[in-house]
Amino acid sequence: MIYVILGVIACIAGAIVGVQAQKRRHQTEINNAKATAEQLIKKSKFRSKRKIRKNHC
C-alpha cells in the first residue's frame, strides 16, 4: 500500500518537474525569438538609412 502512495507522489512530482522544465524551454525560445527579431530590425534600419543616404547624394 505504501508503494502505491509513493508511486503516486513520484508521478505528481515528476509531472511538476516536467512542466517547469517545459516552461523554461518555452521562455528560452521566446527570448531567442525576441533577440532574433531585434537583430533583424536593427539590420533593416541600418540598411534603410544607408539606402536613404545613397539616394540623397
C-alpha positions in Angstrom: 0.0 0.0 0.0 2.8 2.4 0.9 4.5 1.7 -2.5 1.3 2.8 -4.3 1.2 6.1 -2.3 4.9 6.7 -3.0 4.4 5.9 -6.7 1.5 8.4 -6.9 3.7 11.1 -5.2 6.6 10.3 -7.5 4.2 10.7 -10.6 3.0 14.1 -9.3 6.5 15.3 -8.5 7.6 14.2 -12.0 4.8 16.0 -13.7 5.6 19.2 -11.8 9.2 19.0 -12.7 8.3 18.3 -16.3 6.0 21.2 -16.5 8.6 23.5 -15.0 11.2 22.3 -17.5 8.8 22.9 -20.4 8.1 26.4 -19.2 11.8 27.1 -19.0 12.3 25.8 -22.6 9.4 27.8 -23.8 10.7 31.0 -22.2 14.1 30.4 -23.8 12.5 30.0 -27.2 10.6 33.3 -26.7 13.8 35.1 -25.6 15.7 33.7 -28.7 12.8 34.8 -31.0 12.9 38.3 -29.4 16.6 38.6 -29.9 16.4 37.5 -33.5 13.6 40.0 -34.2 15.6 42.8 -32.6 18.7 41.9 -34.7 16.6 41.9 -37.9 15.0 45.2 -37.0 18.4 46.7 -36.4 19.7 45.4 -39.7 16.7 46.7 -41.6 17.0 50.1 -40.0 20.7 50.3 -40.9 20.0 49.2 -44.5 17.2 51.7 -44.9 19.4 54.5 -43.6 22.1 53.5 -45.9 19.7 53.5 -48.9 18.4 56.9 -48.0 21.9 58.3 -47.8 22.8 56.9 -51.2 19.7 58.3 -52.8 20.3 61.8 -51.5 23.9 62.0 -52.6 
